[in-house]
Amino acid sequence: MLRYTLMRLGIFAGCLVVVWALVHSGLAPRGLGDSNGLWIVLLALLISAPISFVVLRKERDRASEGIVRRVERAKANLEANRSQEDVADDSARAQGQASGQAQTS
């Protein structure tokens, strides 16, 4: 997951540099008033998103498989804990009933 995030950040940084160069050279429009920095960041985000979607498809699939594995492992651990609690509860109830029957006898 970290690798995917760093690759995505790298694509954004590359787009940011290209957009900054285009805006400062006059090939791309400047923002209104003092919004030039925000304009450059938004334009870089807009350009980097589809590039990341296409270029990082395999890496995104690998990252999602890792997430799925971790979720499945967490679910299995939760189920194992739940079944241990059920067994402990059942044995405690059985002991309580046995001691209750011994006291009434």
N, CA, C and O atoms as CSV, one atom per row, in Angstrom:
chain,resi,resn,atom,element,x,y,z
A,1,MET,N,N,0.814,-1.186,0.000
A,1,MET,CA,C,0.000,0.000,0.000
A,1,MET,C,C,0.866,1.261,0.000
A,1,MET,O,O,0.557,2.247,-0.670
A,2,LEU,N,N,1.958,1.207,0.767
A,2,LEU,CA,C,2.859,2.354,0.818
A,2,LEU,C,C,3.481,2.607,-0.553
A,2,LEU,O,O,3.649,3.753,-0.971
A,3,ARG,N,N,3.816,1.526,-1.241
A,3,ARG,CA,C,4.423,1.672,-2.561
A,3,ARG,C,C,3.463,2.373,-3.521
A,3,ARG,O,O,3.866,3.272,-4.260
A,4,TYR,N,N,2.196,1.962,-3.509
A,4,TYR,CA,C,1.192,2.580,-4.368
A,4,TYR,C,C,1.038,4.069,-4.038
A,4,TYR,O,O,0.967,4.909,-4.935
A,5,THR,N,N,0.989,4.377,-2.756
A,5,THR,CA,C,0.833,5.767,-2.330
A,5,THR,C,C,2.019,6.611,-2.777
A,5,THR,O,O,1.844,7.735,-3.247
A,6,LEU,N,N,3.231,6.068,-2.630
A,6,LEU,CA,C,4.416,6.814,-3.051
A,6,LEU,C,C,4.463,7.000,-4.572
A,6,LEU,O,O,4.874,8.050,-5.065
A,7,MET,N,N,4.039,5.974,-5.304
A,7,MET,CA,C,3.996,6.098,-6.766
A,7,MET,C,C,2.966,7.150,-7.180
A,7,MET,O,O,3.204,7.940,-8.094
A,8,ARG,N,N,1.846,7.149,-6.511
A,8,ARG,CA,C,0.798,8.130,-6.803
A,8,ARG,C,C,1.288,9.540,-6.492
A,8,ARG,O,O,1.039,10.475,-7.254
A,9,LEU,N,N,1.979,9.683,-5.376
A,9,LEU,CA,C,2.548,10.975,-5.002
A,9,LEU,C,C,3.603,11.431,-6.010
A,9,LEU,O,O,3.709,12.618,-6.317
A,10,GLY,N,N,4.377,10.483,-6.517
A,10,GLY,CA,C,5.383,10.809,-7.521
A,10,GLY,C,C,4.761,11.311,-8.819
A,10,GLY,O,O,5.259,12.258,-9.428
A,11,ILE,N,N,3.680,10.678,-9.234
A,11,ILE,CA,C,2.988,11.131,-10.441
A,11,ILE,C,C,2.429,12.537,-10.226
A,11,ILE,O,O,2.520,13.391,-11.108
A,12,PHE,N,N,1.849,12.769,-9.046
A,12,PHE,CA,C,1.330,14.105,-8.753
A,12,PHE,C,C,2.454,15.134,-8.761
A,12,PHE,O,O,2.293,16.219,-9.319
A,13,ALA,N,N,3.587,14.809,-8.149
A,13,ALA,CA,C,4.712,15.754,-8.105
A,13,ALA,C,C,5.211,16.072,-9.513
A,13,ALA,O,O,5.526,17.221,-9.823
A,14,GLY,N,N,5.281,15.049,-10.360
A,14,GLY,CA,C,5.692,15.279,-11.742
A,14,GLY,C,C,4.713,16.187,-12.477
A,14,GLY,O,O,5.119,17.097,-13.200
A,15,CYS,N,N,3.434,15.934,-12.287
A,15,CYS,CA,C,2.413,16.781,-12.914
A,15,CYS,C,C,2.473,18.202,-12.363
A,15,CYS,O,O,2.274,19.168,-13.100
A,16,LEU,N,N,2.746,18.326,-11.075
A,16,LEU,CA,C,2.843,19.650,-10.456
A,16,LEU,C,C,3.981,20.453,-11.081
A,16,LEU,O,O,3.823,21.639,-11.371
A,17,VAL,N,N,5.116,19.812,-11.284
A,17,VAL,CA,C,6.260,20.498,-11.888
A,17,VAL,C,C,5.942,20.908,-13.323
A,17,VAL,O,O,6.263,22.022,-13.736
A,18,VAL,N,N,5.313,20.013,-14.083
A,18,VAL,CA,C,4.977,20.315,-15.483
A,18,VAL,C,C,3.959,21.450,-15.553
A,18,VAL,O,O,4.116,22.375,-16.350
A,19,VAL,N,N,2.923,21.385,-14.730
A,19,VAL,CA,C,1.907,22.439,-14.745
A,19,VAL,C,C,2.515,23.770,-14.315
A,19,VAL,O,O,2.223,24.807,-14.910
A,20,TRP,N,N,3.358,23.746,-13.284
A,20,TRP,CA,C,4.003,24.979,-12.839
A,20,TRP,C,C,4.813,25.591,-13.984
A,20,TRP,O,O,4.759,26.800,-14.211
A,21,ALA,N,N,5.568,24.745,-14.708
A,21,ALA,CA,C,6.375,25.245,-15.823
A,21,ALA,C,C,5.482,25.805,-16.931
A,21,ALA,O,O,5.798,26.835,-17.525
A,22,LEU,N,N,4.376,25.129,-17.205
A,22,LEU,CA,C,3.474,25.615,-18.257
A,22,LEU,C,C,2.817,26.940,-17.877
A,22,LEU,O,O,2.677,27.828,-18.718
A,23,VAL,N,N,2.417,27.076,-16.626
A,23,VAL,CA,C,1.771,28.320,-16.186
A,23,VAL,C,C,2.776,29.464,-16.188
A,23,VAL,O,O,2.461,30.562,-16.647
A,24,HIS,N,N,3.968,29.224,-15.687
A,24,HIS,CA,C,4.953,30.305,-15.620
A,24,HIS,C,C,5.564,30.653,-16.978
A,24,HIS,O,O,6.128,31.733,-17.151
A,25,SER,N,N,5.452,29.747,-17.924
A,25,SER,CA,C,5.925,30.088,-19.268
A,25,SER,C,C,4.820,30.739,-20.096
A,25,SER,O,O,5.078,31.242,-21.189
A,26,GLY,N,N,3.606,30.732,-19.585
A,26,GLY,CA,C,2.502,31.379,-20.285
A,26,GLY,C,C,1.735,30.451,-21.206
A,26,GLY,O,O,0.803,30.896,-21.877
A,27,LEU,N,N,2.093,29.174,-21.264
A,27,LEU,CA,C,1.383,28.227,-22.133
A,27,LEU,C,C,0.055,27.758,-21.541
A,27,LEU,O,O,-0.839,27.336,-22.274
A,28,ALA,N,N,-0.073,27.831,-20.226
A,28,ALA,CA,C,-1.330,27.488,-19.552
A,28,ALA,C,C,-1.830,28.750,-18.863
A,28,ALA,O,O,-1.027,29.590,-18.456
A,29,PRO,N,N,-3.145,28.895,-18.726
A,29,PRO,CA,C,-3.679,30.121,-18.118
A,29,PRO,C,C,-3.310,30.241,-16.640
A,29,PRO,O,O,-3.212,29.244,-15.925
A,30,ARG,N,N,-3.112,31.456,-16.207
A,30,ARG,CA,C,-2.837,31.740,-14.798
A,30,ARG,C,C,-4.151,31.786,-14.031
A,30,ARG,O,O,-5.217,31.983,-14.614
A,31,GLY,N,N,-4.063,31.603,-12.730
A,31,GLY,CA,C,-5.259,31.702,-11.893
A,31,GLY,C,C,-5.707,33.149,-11.763
A,31,GLY,O,O,-5.017,34.067,-12.205
A,32,LEU,N,N,-6.849,33.339,-11.162
A,32,LEU,CA,C,-7.373,34.696,-10.957
A,32,LEU,C,C,-6.749,35.322,-9.714
A,32,LEU,O,O,-6.773,34.719,-8.641
A,33,GLY,N,N,-6.214,36.475,-9.842
A,33,GLY,CA,C,-5.662,37.204,-8.702
A,33,GLY,C,C,-4.531,36.452,-8.016
A,33,GLY,O,O,-3.537,36.081,-8.640
A,34,ASP,N,N,-4.709,36.233,-6.699
A,34,ASP,CA,C,-3.684,35.556,-5.907
A,34,ASP,C,C,-3.866,34.043,-5.884
A,34,ASP,O,O,-3.189,33.372,-5.105
A,35,SER,N,N,-4.738,33.482,-6.692
A,35,SER,CA,C,-5.036,32.054,-6.642
A,35,SER,C,C,-4.130,31.225,-7.540
A,35,SER,O,O,-4.443,30.068,-7.820
A,36,ASN,N,N,-3.036,31.776,-7.990
A,36,ASN,CA,C,-2.167,31.070,-8.924
A,36,ASN,C,C,-1.645,29.754,-8.351
A,36,ASN,O,O,-1.627,28.746,-9.058
A,37,GLY,N,N,-1.215,29.741,-7.071
A,37,GLY,CA,C,-0.709,28.502,-6.460
A,37,GLY,C,C,-1.782,27.442,-6.357
A,37,GLY,O,O,-1.541,26.270,-6.643
A,38,LEU,N,N,-2.971,27.858,-5.945
A,38,LEU,CA,C,-4.084,26.917,-5.846
A,38,LEU,C,C,-4.463,26.393,-7.224
A,38,LEU,O,O,-4.772,25.211,-7.377
A,39,TRP,N,N,-4.442,27.255,-8.213
A,39,TRP,CA,C,-4.756,26.858,-9.583
A,39,TRP,C,C,-3.773,25.786,-10.066
A,39,TRP,O,O,-4.177,24.804,-10.689
A,40,ILE,N,N,-2.507,25.975,-9.782
A,40,ILE,CA,C,-1.492,25.013,-10.216
A,40,ILE,C,C,-1.711,23.657,-9.537
A,40,ILE,O,O,-1.632,22.617,-10.190
A,41,VAL,N,N,-1.985,23.667,-8.233
A,41,VAL,CA,C,-2.207,22.416,-7.497
A,41,VAL,C,C,-3.457,21.703,-8.014
A,41,VAL,O,O,-3.428,20.494,-8.243
A,42,LEU,N,N,-4.550,22.440,-8.199
A,42,LEU,CA,C,-5.787,21.819,-8.690
A,42,LEU,C,C,-5.621,21.257,-10.094
A,42,LEU,O,O,-6.105,20.164,-10.389
A,43,LEU,N,N,-4.945,21.992,-10.950
A,43,LEU,CA,C,-4.711,21.506,-12.308
A,43,LEU,C,C,-3.824,20.258,-12.303
A,43,LEU,O,O,-4.048,19.331,-13.081
A,44,ALA,N,N,-2.826,20.239,-11.432
A,44,ALA,CA,C,-1.960,19.059,-11.313
A,44,ALA,C,C,-2.745,17.863,-10.791
A,44,ALA,O,O,-2.545,16.744,-11.263
A,45,LEU,N,N,-3.639,18.082,-9.821
A,45,LEU,CA,C,-4.499,16.993,-9.325
A,45,LEU,C,C,-5.398,16.461,-10.425
A,45,LEU,O,O,-5.566,15.251,-10.575
A,46,LEU,N,N,-5.973,17.376,-11.192
A,46,LEU,CA,C,-6.883,16.989,-12.265
A,46,LEU,C,C,-6.171,16.171,-13.351
A,46,LEU,O,O,-6.753,15.252,-13.928
A,47,ILE,N,N,-4.937,16.507,-13.614
A,47,ILE,CA,C,-4.172,15.785,-14.641
A,47,ILE,C,C,-3.612,14.476,-14.095
A,47,ILE,O,O,-3.594,13.472,-14.807
A,48,SER,N,N,-3.154,14.469,-12.841
A,48,SER,CA,C,-2.507,13.260,-12.300
A,48,SER,C,C,-3.504,12.142,-11.989
A,48,SER,O,O,-3.124,10.971,-12.021
A,49,ALA,N,N,-4.745,12.458,-11.696
A,49,ALA,CA,C,-5.719,11.423,-11.330
A,49,ALA,C,C,-5.944,10.403,-12.450
A,49,ALA,O,O,-5.823,9.206,-12.192
A,50,PRO,N,N,-6.267,10.821,-13.683
A,50,PRO,CA,C,-6.452,9.800,-14.725
A,50,PRO,C,C,-5.150,9.095,-15.098
A,50,PRO,O,O,-5.163,7.920,-15.464
A,51,ILE,N,N,-4.032,9.802,-15.006
A,51,ILE,CA,C,-2.747,9.153,-15.305
A,51,ILE,C,C,-2.496,8.047,-14.284
A,51,ILE,O,O,-2.117,6.936,-14.655
A,52,SER,N,N,-2.702,8.342,-13.011
A,52,SER,CA,C,-2.514,7.339,-11.957
A,52,SER,C,C,-3.475,6.175,-12.135
A,52,SER,O,O,-3.106,5.019,-11.929
A,53,PHE,N,N,-4.707,6.483,-12.519
A,53,PHE,CA,C,-5.706,5.427,-12.696
A,53,PHE,C,C,-5.266,4.425,-13.760
A,53,PHE,O,O,-5.448,3.220,-13.588
A,54,VAL,N,N,-4.699,4.906,-14.838
A,54,VAL,CA,C,-4.285,4.023,-15.937
A,54,VAL,C,C,-2.930,3.379,-15.654
A,54,VAL,O,O,-2.775,2.167,-15.797
A,55,VAL,N,N,-1.959,4.182,-15.255
A,55,VAL,CA,C,-0.580,3.695,-15.122
A,55,VAL,C,C,-0.416,2.764,-13.927
A,55,VAL,O,O,0.352,1.804,-13.994
A,56,LEU,N,N,-1.119,3.032,-12.843
A,56,LEU,CA,C,-0.921,2.258,-11.616
A,56,LEU,C,C,-1.965,1.167,-11.403
A,56,LEU,O,O,-2.188,0.740,-10.270
A,57,ARG,N,N,-2.598,0.718,-12.462
A,57,ARG,CA,C,-3.665,-0.287,-12.339
A,57,ARG,C,C,-3.163,-1.564,-11.661
A,57,ARG,O,O,-3.803,-2.061,-10.734
A,58,LYS,N,N,-2.032,-2.097,-12.110
A,58,LYS,CA,C,-1.517,-3.345,-11.521
A,58,LYS,C,C,-1.116,-3.147,-10.060
A,58,LYS,O,O,-1.376,-4.004,-9.215
A,59,GLU,N,N,-0.489,-2.023,-9.777
A,59,GLU,CA,C,-0.078,-1.752,-8.403
A,59,GLU,C,C,-1.297,-1.567,-7.499
A,59,GLU,O,O,-1.284,-1.994,-6.344
A,60,ARG,N,N,-2.338,-0.936,-8.016
A,60,ARG,CA,C,-3.569,-0.754,-7.245
A,60,ARG,C,C,-4.223,-2.101,-6.965
A,60,ARG,O,O,-4.745,-2.318,-5.871
A,61,ASP,N,N,-4.202,-3.008,-7.941
A,61,ASP,CA,C,-4.750,-4.348,-7.735
A,61,ASP,C,C,-3.960,-5.106,-6.669
A,61,ASP,O,O,-4.545,-5.792,-5.831
A,62,ARG,N,N,-2.624,-4.981,-6.701
A,62,ARG,CA,C,-1.803,-5.629,-5.679
A,62,ARG,C,C,-2.113,-5.070,-4.292
A,62,ARG,O,O,-2.224,-5.819,-3.322
A,63,ALA,N,N,-2.249,-3.772,-4.211
A,63,ALA,CA,C,-2.548,-3.137,-2.919
A,63,ALA,C,C,-3.915,-3.586,-2.406
A,63,ALA,O,O,-4.074,-3.844,-1.213
A,64,SER,N,N,-4.897,-3.679,-3.295
A,64,SER,CA,C,-6.229,-4.095,-2.849
A,64,SER,C,C,-6.235,-5.561,-2.431
A,64,SER,O,O,-6.967,-5.935,-1.514
A,65,GLU,N,N,-5.438,-6.392,-3.081
A,65,GLU,CA,C,-5.336,-7.787,-2.661
A,65,GLU,C,C,-4.731,-7.884,-1.257
A,65,GLU,O,O,-5.161,-8.704,-0.446
A,66,GLY,N,N,-3.746,-7.056,-0.983
A,66,GLY,CA,C,-3.156,-7.030,0.355
A,66,GLY,C,C,-4.164,-6.594,1.399
A,66,GLY,O,O,-4.201,-7.147,2.498
A,67,ILE,N,N,-4.980,-5.609,1.066
A,67,ILE,CA,C,-6.018,-5.153,1.996
A,67,ILE,C,C,-7.034,-6.252,2.232
A,67,ILE,O,O,-7.460,-6.474,3.365
A,68,VAL,N,N,-7.426,-6.942,1.169
A,68,VAL,CA,C,-8.400,-8.038,1.304
A,68,VAL,C,C,-7.834,-9.137,2.199
A,68,VAL,O,O,-8.552,-9.686,3.035
A,69,ARG,N,N,-6.555,-9.460,2.030
A,69,ARG,CA,C,-5.935,-10.490,2.877
A,69,ARG,C,C,-5.945,-10.077,4.345
A,69,ARG,O,O,-6.243,-10.885,5.225
A,70,ARG,N,N,-5.617,-8.808,4.601
A,70,ARG,CA,C,-5.618,-8.339,5.988
A,70,ARG,C,C,-7.021,-8.348,6.591
A,70,ARG,O,O,-7.190,-8.681,7.764
A,71,VAL,N,N,-8.017,-7.987,5.802
A,71,VAL,CA,C,-9.398,-7.998,6.307
A,71,VAL,C,C,-9.842,-9.424,6.591
A,71,VAL,O,O,-10.477,-9.684,7.613
A,72,GLU,N,N,-9.515,-10.347,5.701
A,72,GLU,CA,C,-9.888,-11.754,5.913
A,72,GLU,C,C,-9.203,-12.315,7.156
A,72,GLU,O,O,-9.813,-13.059,7.924
A,73,ARG,N,N,-7.931,-11.956,7.353
A,73,ARG,CA,C,-7.200,-12.415,8.525
A,73,ARG,C,C,-7.823,-11.840,9.803
A,73,ARG,O,O,-7.942,-12.540,10.808
A,74,ALA,N,N,-8.216,-10.575,9.758
A,74,ALA,CA,C,-8.860,-9.952,10.917
A,74,ALA,C,C,-10.205,-10.613,11.206
A,74,ALA,O,O,-10.557,-10.834,12.365
A,75,LYS,N,N,-10.955,-10.927,10.150
A,75,LYS,CA,C,-12.241,-11.613,10.337
A,75,LYS,C,C,-12.041,-12.984,10.952
A,75,LYS,O,O,-12.794,-13.381,11.841
A,76,ALA,N,N,-11.023,-13.721,10.486
A,76,ALA,CA,C,-10.737,-15.052,11.029
A,76,ALA,C,C,-10.338,-14.958,12.500
A,76,ALA,O,O,-10.778,-15.768,13.315
A,77,ASN,N,N,-9.507,-13.974,12.841
A,77,ASN,CA,C,-9.114,-13.791,14.240
A,77,ASN,C,C,-10.311,-13.425,15.103
A,77,ASN,O,O,-10.440,-13.915,16.225
A,78,LEU,N,N,-11.172,-12.586,14.601
A,78,LEU,CA,C,-12.369,-12.194,15.342
A,78,LEU,C,C,-13.289,-13.390,15.565
A,78,LEU,O,O,-13.843,-13.559,16.652
A,79,GLU,N,N,-13.450,-14.208,14.547
A,79,GLU,CA,C,-14.289,-15.407,14.677
A,79,GLU,C,C,-13.678,-16.396,15.659
A,79,GLU,O,O,-14.395,-17.021,16.441
A,80,ALA,N,N,-12.351,-16.541,15.622
A,80,ALA,CA,C,-11.691,-17.443,16.570
A,80,ALA,C,C,-11.884,-16.936,17.998
A,80,ALA,O,O,-12.159,-17.723,18.904
A,81,ASN,N,N,-11.744,-15.648,18.200
A,81,ASN,CA,C,-11.965,-15.079,19.537
A,81,ASN,C,C,-13.414,-15.253,19.979
A,81,ASN,O,O,-13.690,-15.549,21.141
A,82,ARG,N,N,-14.326,-15.067,19.045
A,82,ARG,CA,C,-15.741,-15.209,19.372
A,82,ARG,C,C,-16.068,-16.648,19.774
A,82,ARG,O,O,-16.824,-16.875,20.719
A,83,SER,N,N,-15.498,-17.618,19.057
A,83,SER,CA,C,-15.770,-19.011,19.389
A,83,SER,C,C,-15.123,-19.393,20.729
A,83,SER,O,O,-15.680,-20.200,21.474
A,84,GLN,N,N,-13.952,-18.818,21.038
A,84,GLN,CA,C,-13.337,-19.068,22.345
A,84,GLN,C,C,-14.200,-18.502,23.462
A,84,GLN,O,O,-14.352,-19.124,24.513
A,85,GLU,N,N,-14.762,-17.330,23.237
A,85,GLU,CA,C,-15.644,-16.738,24.246
A,85,GLU,C,C,-16.896,-17.585,24.434
A,85,GLU,O,O,-17.371,-17.755,25.557
A,86,ASP,N,N,-17.430,-18.119,23.336
A,86,ASP,CA,C,-18.621,-18.969,23.429
A,86,ASP,C,C,-18.327,-20.234,24.232
A,86,ASP,O,O,-19.134,-20.655,25.060
A,87,VAL,N,N,-17.161,-20.837,23.978
A,87,VAL,CA,C,-16.790,-22.054,24.706
A,87,VAL,C,C,-16.601,-21.735,26.186
A,87,VAL,O,O,-17.070,-22.479,27.047
A,88,ALA,N,N,-15.920,-20.637,26.483
A,88,ALA,CA,C,-15.700,-20.255,27.880
A,88,ALA,C,C,-17.028,-19.950,28.567
A,88,ALA,O,O,-17.225,-20.320,29.725
A,89,ASP,N,N,-17.937,-19.280,27.866
A,89,ASP,CA,C,-19.250,-18.964,28.435
A,89,ASP,C,C,-20.062,-20.229,28.680
A,89,ASP,O,O,-20.699,-20.377,29.723
A,90,ASP,N,N,-20.035,-21.133,27.717
A,90,ASP,CA,C,-20.773,-22.394,27.872
A,90,ASP,C,C,-20.227,-23.209,29.039
A,90,ASP,O,O,-21.001,-23.782,29.806
A,91,SER,N,N,-18.900,-23.268,29.182
A,91,SER,CA,C,-18.330,-24.050,30.290
A,91,SER,C,C,-18.626,-23.375,31.636
A,91,SER,O,O,-18.871,-24.065,32.626
A,92,ALA,N,N,-18.608,-22.051,31.685
A,92,ALA,CA,C,-18.939,-21.347,32.929
A,92,ALA,C,C,-20.398,-21.577,33.307
A,92,ALA,O,O,-20.714,-21.753,34.483
A,93,ARG,N,N,-21.281,-21.578,32.323
A,93,ARG,CA,C,-22.693,-21.844,32.609
A,93,ARG,C,C,-22.895,-23.278,33.089
A,93,ARG,O,O,-23.686,-23.543,33.994
A,94,ALA,N,N,-22.159,-24.196,32.460
A,94,ALA,CA,C,-22.280,-25.596,32.854
A,94,ALA,C,C,-21.774,-25.783,34.281
A,94,ALA,O,O,-22.385,-26.518,35.056
A,95,GLN,N,N,-20.685,-25.140,34.634
A,95,GLN,CA,C,-20.172,-25.230,36.005
A,95,GLN,C,C,-21.137,-24.591,36.994
A,95,GLN,O,O,-21.341,-25.098,38.097
A,96,GLY,N,N,-21.728,-23.474,36.587
A,96,GLY,CA,C,-22.693,-22.810,37.456
A,96,GLY,C,C,-23.922,-23.668,37.691
A,96,GLY,O,O,-24.452,-23.715,38.801
A,97,GLN,N,N,-24.372,-24.343,36.648
A,97,GLN,CA,C,-25.543,-25.215,36.798
A,97,GLN,C,C,-25.194,-26.424,37.643
A,97,GLN,O,O,-26.004,-26.876,38.453
A,98,ALA,N,N,-23.977,-26.957,37.455
A,98,ALA,CA,C,-23.565,-28.133,38.229
A,98,ALA,C,C,-23.433,-27.766,39.712
A,98,ALA,O,O,-23.849,-28.539,40.575
A,99,SER,N,N,-22.859,-26.599,40.015
A,99,SER,CA,C,-22.723,-26.199,41.417
A,99,SER,C,C,-24.084,-25.846,42.009
A,99,SER,O,O,-24.313,-26.053,43.201
A,100,GLY,N,N,-24.989,-25.314,41.186
A,100,GLY,CA,C,-26.342,-25.010,41.650
A,100,GLY,C,C,-27.119,-26.269,41.963
A,100,GLY,O,O,-27.897,-26.299,42.917
A,101,GLN,N,N,-26.920,-27.300,41.178
A,101,GLN,CA,C,-27.602,-28.574,41.427
A,101,GLN,C,C,-27.010,-29.248,42.651
A,101,GLN,O,O,-27.725,-29.909,43.403
A,102,ALA,N,N,-25.685,-29.083,42.860
A,102,ALA,CA,C,-25.044,-29.717,44.019
A,102,ALA,C,C,-25.514,-29.044,45.312
A,102,ALA,O,O,-25.638,-29.712,46.338
A,103,GLN,N,N,-25.773,-27.750,45.281
A,103,GLN,CA,C,-26.227,-27.030,46.464
A,103,GLN,C,C,-27.661,-27.384,46.803
A,103,GLN,O,O,-28.022,-27.417,47.980
A,104,THR,N,N,-28.489,-27.650,45.804
A,104,THR,CA,C,-29.905,-27.999,46.059
A,104,THR,C,C,-30.055,-29.447,46.504
A,104,THR,O,O,-31.087,-29.814,47.065
A,105,SER,N,N,-29.063,-30.259,46.267
A,105,SER,CA,C,-29.182,-31.679,46.616
A,105,SER,C,C,-28.953,-31.951,48.058
A,105,SER,O,O,-29.022,-33.102,48.488
